[in-house]
Amino acid sequence: MASVPTPPAQPDDTPESYVGLDAETAERRARTRGWTTVRALAPGTVITMEFRGGRINFEVAESTVTRCWVG
């Protein structure tokens, strides 16, 4: 029987702390805090909603993070 895979560790971070930052600063901060995948999206972008541990999502308008969520 195959072993159960271990999901990536989720950094202990507060997504709300990224709102208001410029996109470059937010991405740099997220990577230094341990996020393995950083995804920047334009407002209204259609995406799938599967949860992926270790991923942080930014909604970016005019180079500023307006919304942030994990997974």
C-alpha beads as a LAMMPS data file, in Angstrom:
LAMMPS data file: protein, C-alpha beads

71 atoms
70 bonds

1 atom types
1 bond types

-500.0 500.0 xlo xhi
-500.0 500.0 ylo yhi
-500.0 500.0 zlo zhi

Masses

1 110.0

Atoms # bond

1 1 1 0.000 0.000 0.000
2 1 1 1.310 3.449 -0.917
3 1 1 2.070 5.945 1.805
4 1 1 -0.150 8.991 2.253
5 1 1 1.586 12.081 0.825
6 1 1 2.421 14.921 3.184
7 1 1 1.078 18.274 1.986
8 1 1 3.476 21.241 1.884
9 1 1 3.751 23.227 5.079
10 1 1 1.505 26.249 5.294
11 1 1 3.466 29.332 6.474
12 1 1 2.206 30.992 9.641
13 1 1 1.213 34.265 8.005
14 1 1 -1.676 36.741 7.891
15 1 1 -3.016 37.225 4.346
16 1 1 -4.632 40.555 5.264
17 1 1 -1.163 42.014 5.925
18 1 1 -0.464 42.017 2.163
19 1 1 -3.449 44.175 1.194
20 1 1 -2.296 47.657 0.216
21 1 1 1.282 46.630 -0.647
22 1 1 2.647 47.006 -4.145
23 1 1 2.700 43.668 -5.971
24 1 1 6.510 43.317 -6.087
25 1 1 6.920 43.956 -2.366
26 1 1 4.088 41.544 -1.551
27 1 1 5.602 38.771 -3.675
28 1 1 9.065 39.247 -2.182
29 1 1 7.637 39.206 1.368
30 1 1 5.541 36.096 0.673
31 1 1 8.539 34.171 -0.665
32 1 1 10.733 35.127 2.301
33 1 1 7.968 33.966 4.648
34 1 1 7.926 30.514 3.045
35 1 1 5.152 30.510 0.435
36 1 1 6.172 28.100 -2.323
37 1 1 3.686 29.449 -4.879
38 1 1 2.762 33.120 -5.189
39 1 1 0.007 33.898 -7.676
40 1 1 -0.928 37.456 -8.760
41 1 1 -4.259 37.834 -10.534
42 1 1 -6.087 40.726 -12.121
43 1 1 -9.539 41.553 -10.677
44 1 1 -12.215 39.297 -12.149
45 1 1 -9.797 36.644 -13.400
46 1 1 -11.535 33.286 -13.756
47 1 1 -9.656 30.621 -11.779
48 1 1 -10.249 27.139 -10.457
49 1 1 -10.824 26.982 -6.729
50 1 1 -8.871 23.866 -5.760
51 1 1 -6.947 24.297 -2.522
52 1 1 -3.165 23.998 -2.787
53 1 1 -1.151 24.145 0.408
54 1 1 1.773 26.524 0.269
55 1 1 0.088 28.866 -2.232
56 1 1 -0.887 32.479 -1.616
57 1 1 -3.024 34.439 -4.074
58 1 1 -3.021 38.178 -4.644
59 1 1 -5.631 40.131 -6.541
60 1 1 -3.683 43.047 -8.006
61 1 1 -5.153 46.247 -9.438
62 1 1 -2.895 49.054 -10.662
63 1 1 0.171 47.337 -9.113
64 1 1 -1.434 47.192 -5.643
65 1 1 -2.679 44.122 -3.781
66 1 1 -6.406 44.620 -3.188
67 1 1 -7.264 41.129 -1.892
68 1 1 -5.281 38.157 -0.597
69 1 1 -6.168 34.536 0.224
70 1 1 -4.387 31.216 0.716
71 1 1 -4.734 27.999 -1.214

Bonds

1 1 1 2
2 1 2 3
3 1 3 4
4 1 4 5
5 1 5 6
6 1 6 7
7 1 7 8
8 1 8 9
9 1 9 10
10 1 10 11
11 1 11 12
12 1 12 13
13 1 13 14
14 1 14 15
15 1 15 16
16 1 16 17
17 1 17 18
18 1 18 19
19 1 19 20
20 1 20 21
21 1 21 22
22 1 22 23
23 1 23 24
24 1 24 25
25 1 25 26
26 1 26 27
27 1 27 28
28 1 28 29
29 1 29 30
30 1 30 31
31 1 31 32
32 1 32 33
33 1 33 34
34 1 34 35
35 1 35 36
36 1 36 37
37 1 37 38
38 1 38 39
39 1 39 40
40 1 40 41
41 1 41 42
42 1 42 43
43 1 43 44
44 1 44 45
45 1 45 46
46 1 46 47
47 1 47 48
48 1 48 49
49 1 49 50
50 1 50 51
51 1 51 52
52 1 52 53
53 1 53 54
54 1 54 55
55 1 55 56
56 1 56 57
57 1 57 58
58 1 58 59
59 1 59 60
60 1 60 61
61 1 61 62
62 1 62 63
63 1 63 64
64 1 64 65
65 1 65 66
66 1 66 67
67 1 67 68
68 1 68 69
69 1 69 70
70 1 70 71
